[in-house]
Structures are given as C-alpha cells and as structure tokens.
Amino acid sequence: MKDPDHWRQEALAALRGEGPLAEPLAWNLAVQLWLDGRRGDLSDALDAAHERLHRGSGEALRQALIG
C-alpha cells in the first residue's frame, strides 16, 4: 500500500499531465467538458483535457486556490 505522501506526489504530477493518475484525471476533465456542453463530443473533450493538463492549467488552478 502506498503512503499518503506518495499519493500526493502522484496527484500533483497528474495536474501537470504526468504520471499514472494523469489519464484518469484527463478522462474526468473530458467528461466534465462534454457534459457542460463545452465540447461537442467526448473525443474532442478528451483532446482538450490532455492539452489543458499538458500546458499546466491544473497546476495553475491549484496555485491560485492555495495562494
């Protein structure tokens, strides 16, 4: 079993589009974009989610929330 600090590091990496949690996070974001009507289909939403994660949008939002 992984310790909480390991999970935290993996979650932070996912916000940068890296690590084993990045793909589940991208799918979660894609579904939200699609359900919100921001993307017409799930495939387009998944592309947009990957792009946002790789450009650092998740980490930027995290910094804004804690800063």
C-alpha positions, -999 to +999 in steps of 0.1 A: +000+000+000+013+034-009+017+061+018-002+094+016+028+114+005+033+091-025-004+096-035+001+134-031+031+133-054+012+113-080-018+137-078+005+167-082+021+151-112-013+144-127-021+181-126+009+186-149-003+158-172+023+133-159+023+100-140-002+072-136-031+094-125-028+118-154-050+097-178-078+091-153-077+129-145-079+137-182-109+114-186-126+131-156-120+165-170-131+154-205-164+141-192-170+174-174-162+195-205-185+173-226-214+173-200-211+211-196-215+215-233-181+230-238-172+203-263-194+186-288-182+151-284-162+131-259-132+126-283-128+163-287-133+168-250-105+143-242-082+161-267-089+194-249-084+178-215-050+165-224-040+198-239-050+217-207-032+193-184+000+194-205+001+232-206-002+233-168-037+245-163-044+221-134-013+232-115-020+269-122-055+265-107-041+247-077-017+275-071-044+301-074-066+283-049-039+279-023-022+313-029 
